[in-house]
């Protein structure tokens, strides 16, 4: 299971917009440069985000985009759904009792993967753009940078045993 670039880039761009706008419109070209995303791709994404009511466009000189709602009221799940990227963890169609196997039955692990998808959606629904901007996301991705090398762990354990 993988989140598509469409969803990831939309979230990246919305977080950038929230972090840099400070009440003024932000040009997509600036977001594209900072986030290293194609401008034409961002234009497509922002058309969907605007249609989904998540951003407002401002025309003319000094124009660009603004968040339609405060960052703390904009959920990551809403962004992903606005760009038509539901996170699917099963091959089966959502909401149907039929499975994806040739005899239309569900595989033995269907419920496992479906519940994983539900958990992912619940998590992304609990995270706002403000949470990301303000780095309130608790995770373990940065912990490896803080941990001593394995050799140091062994040496420390040996020293503690003496």
Secondary structure, 3 states (H helix, E strand, C coil): CCCCHHHHHHHHHHHHHHHHCCCCCECHHHHHHHHCCCHHHHHHHHHHHHHCCCEEEECCCCCEEEECCCHHHCEHHHHHHHCCCCCCCCCCCCCCCCCCCCCCCCCCCHHHHHHHHHHHHHHHHHCEHHHHHCCCCCCCCCHHHHCCCHHHHHHHHHHHHC
